[in-house]
C-alpha cells in the first residue's frame, strides 16, 4: 500500500534507514499520488539513486534499473527480438516444408514477431509487471539526447510502441524515478512530464543522522568531527566535492583503522576515500587540510 501522507513517506523510508527531508518527501508523495515520474537532480552521492532502491525495498516491489551511458539504445533498455530463436523457427519451417503458400508464410511471419520472441529489457519489463515496480532511470545525463525523446512515450503514456508488434501498455504503471548529475541539460519536453526536485547536500544535523545510521561503530565525537570536516570541505574550490556516500565511506574507513578522533596523519592517509581526483587531494594536503583541522580545533571539536 502506498503512503497516504508526507509524514507516512518519511516513516516508510525510515524503515529502511533512509533519512528523508520534508521537501524531498513531499515531492515523492506527490509523484506517488499523482502517478507522475519524479526527476531528481543534484550532486553525485547525495542519495538520489539510494532513494529509488530504498523505496522499492520499503514497498516490497521490484526495482528495475536502467543505468545510462553514452551510446545507450532501445535494444539495451527496452526490448530486442530474439534473432537466434527466429532463425531456428525459419530453419524448422524450411526443413519441414511448412511454407506451401502465402498463408503459411503469413503465419510464420506472425510467429516470428510474437510476444514470445521479445526479449524484455528494464523499460518493457516495467510495463509488464503484475505489481507496480520502481523504475530507476539512473544518470540520464550520461545518455545521448535522442534517448530523452524515446523516453517520452514511456513517461507520458506508460507504454512502448513496437513497430513489428504493436503497443504494450502497463496495467500497473511503474513508479518512475529519474536521476541526473547535470553533466548536460535534459530536454524540456521530458522534464515537463515529471515532477522535479533538486537534492542538495544535507545540513550538519541531517548528515550526522545519516552517518550514524549507515556507519555504526564510531565514537560520537568522531561522527561530529567527520561531518563538520566534510561540510567545511564542500565550501572549498574542489573539482568534485565529497557527497554523503563519501562521508559514510570515510567514517567506515576510520572505524576500520580504530580511529577515535581526527588527526593530521589519519586524515592525510585516508583522503583517497573522500576525494577521487588527485588535484583535489593535493589541494587539501598542501594547506587546506591543516586549515580545516585548525577550524575544528578552534571549536573544541578535536580537543573537547
N, C-alpha and C positions, 0 to 999 in steps of 0.2 A: 504494500500500500504506500502511495506517495505521501510525503509530509503535507500537512494541511495548513501550515503557517511558517513564517520565517524562523520563529523560535524552534519549531519542530525540525527544520532543516539543520539548524545549528546542533540540536541534540542528536539528530540522526548521524551526522558526520562525526560527532564526538564519540560515538560508539566505536568508531574505527580510528580513534586518536588523531582526527584531523581538526585542527583549531581554525575555525572559520569566523572572520569578522562579519559584522551585521550587513555591510554593504554587499559583500560577495554572496552572503546567504540570501539576501533579498533578490539579487539577480538570478541566482539559481532557482529560488522558489518561483519566480515569475516565469522562468523558462519552462519549469515543470508544469505550472498551472496553465500557461498559455500554449503549451506544446510548441515552443519555438526553440531553435538551436541557440546555444549560448556561446558567444565568441569572446574568448579571453585573450587579452594581450598583456604583456609585461616582460620584465627582465627574466632571463633564464634562472631557474632554481627558486622561484617564489611559490611553487605549489600548484601550477596550472594543470599539469599532467596528473599529478597526485590526486587532485580533486575528482577527476573522472574515475580513476582507479578506486578511490575511496567510496564514491557514490555507487558504483557497481557492486562493491562488496557489501555496503550497507543495505542495498535494496535486494541483495541475493539474486542478481541478474547477471547475464553475460556481459563481458567487456569485449568489444570488437574495436581493434585499433588499426588505423591507417597511419603509419609513420612516413611522413612526407620527405621527399628528397628530390633533387633535380633529375628530370627525366622520367618521373613517375607517370604512368599511363593507366588506361582503363583496364588492361589485362591484369595489372598488378593490384588494382584497388577495387574493381567492381566484378568483372567476370571475364572468362575466356572460354572458347569452345574446346572440348576435349578432342583435339585433332587425331590423336592416336586411336581413340575409340571409334571415331568417324571412319578412319581408314580401314579399321577391322570390319566395320559394317559393310563398307563398299566391297572389300575383298570377299566377304561371305556371300554377298548378293551376286557378285560375278561368278564365284565358284559354283553356286547352286543354280545358276542361270535363272535368277529371280527377276530379271529385268526384261520381260517379254514385251511390254507396251508402255505407253505414256502413263497409264495409271500406276504401274509398278514403280516407274521412276519417280512419280509424284509421291508415292508412299515412302520411298527411300529418302527422298529429299526432306520430307516431313520428319522422318525419324532421326535424320542427321542433325536437325536443328530443333530437337525436342528438349524439354526441361532436363531430361536425364543426361543430355550431352553437355550441359552447362557446368563449368567449374566455378563455384561461387567464391568470390573474394569478399573481404570485410564489408564493403558498401552494399553488395547484394545480400550477403548474409544478414545484415542489419534489417533488411526489409522482409525477411522470410522467417524470422523467429516467432514462435508462438507467444512469447512474453517480450515486452519491450526491452531491448538490450540498451546498454550505454555504448554509443558510437563515439569513439575518440578519434578526431582528425587532428593529429598532433604535428605541430610546427608547420602549419600550412604555408608559411612564408618561404619555406625551403623548396616548395614545389614550383614548377613553372606556371606562369599566369594562365595559360589555357586550361589548366586543371581547375581553376576557380570557376570558369564557365561551365565545365562539366558538372560541378557540384550543385549548380543552381536548381536543376530538376529534383535532385535528391532532397535538398533543403526545403524547397518550396512546396513540393508535391508528395514527398515521401514515396518516390517511385523512380524507377530506372527504365528507360525505353531501350530495348534491344532490337535493332533493325531486323534481324533474321527471325526473331521470335515474337516480339510484342512488348507490352508494358507489364512490368512486375511492380505491384503496389503493395505497400505494407498494410497488413491487417492490424498489427500492433506497432505503431510508429516508434522508431528509436528515440532515446533521449540523447541528443547530439551535443557534444562539446567540442569546439574547435579552438585550438591554441595557436598563438603566433608570438615569436620573439621580436617581431617587427624589423626583420632584416630587409623586407620590402613591403610596400603598401599592398594590402589586399583589395581586390576590386570592390567598388562601392555597391554594385548590384548584389554581391554576396553578403556584404555587411548588412544591407537593408533587410535581408531575410532572417537576421539574427538579432538577439538581444546582445548588447555589448557591455563588457566590463574590463576596466584596467586593473590588473592585480599588481599592487605596489609592494615594496618591501614592508614588512610589518614593523610596528612600533617595538620599542625595547621590551615592554611588558608582554606583548603577544609573542615575540620571538623567544623570550625566556620560557613562556608556557610551552611553546612548540618543542624547544630543545630539551626541556625536562622530560617531555613525553617520549620523544624519539631517540634520545641518547641517555638512557638511565645509567646511574652508577657513578656520576661525578659528584664532587663536593659542591655544596650550594654556592660557595664563594667562587669556584671555578666557572659555574654556569654564568654568574653575573659578569665575571671578567671577560669570558669569551664573547658574550653577546655585546657588551659595551665596546670591546675592541673591534669587532666586526662592524658594528654600527658606525663607529668613527672611520673605519677603513673605507666604507662606502662613500664617504664625503671627499675622499682623495681623488685626484685625477688619474684614475686607473683605466686601462683598456677594457677590462671586464671585472666589475665589482662582484664580490662573492655573494651568492644567493643564500637562502635559508638552507638549501640542501648542503652547501659547503659548510655552513655553521654547524650543522648536525654531524657531518663527516669529521670536522676538526675536533669537536667535542669527543666523539668516539675515539679518535686517534689519541687525544690527550689522556683519556681514561686508559687506553691500552698501554700507554707509556707510564702509567701510575703517577701522572702529574696531579698535584693538588692545587697549584696556582700557576699563573703565567709568569714566566721569567724570560729574559732576553734569549738565552740559549735554546730553550724549548721552542719559543716562537720562531726563531731563526731556522731551526731544523725541520719545522713542520709547515712552513709557508706553502709548500707544494700541495698541501691538502686544500688550502683555501684558494690559492691563485693558480691559474692554468696558463699564464703567459710569462715568459722569462723576464720581459721588460718590467712587468708589474712586480715580480719578485725582487728584481734588482732595485727598483724604486723604494720598496719597503726596507730592504736590507741596508740601503745607503743612507738612511736617516729617518725616514718616516716611521719606521717601526719603533725606534727609540723615543720619538716624539709622542707616539700614541701611548706607549707604556708609561711615559712620564705624566701624561694627562690622567691616566688611570690612577697612578700613584698619588697624584695631587688630590684626587677624590677619595683617597684612602681605600681604593678597591684592592690594591695589591698588598697593602700592609695592615689593612684593618682586620 
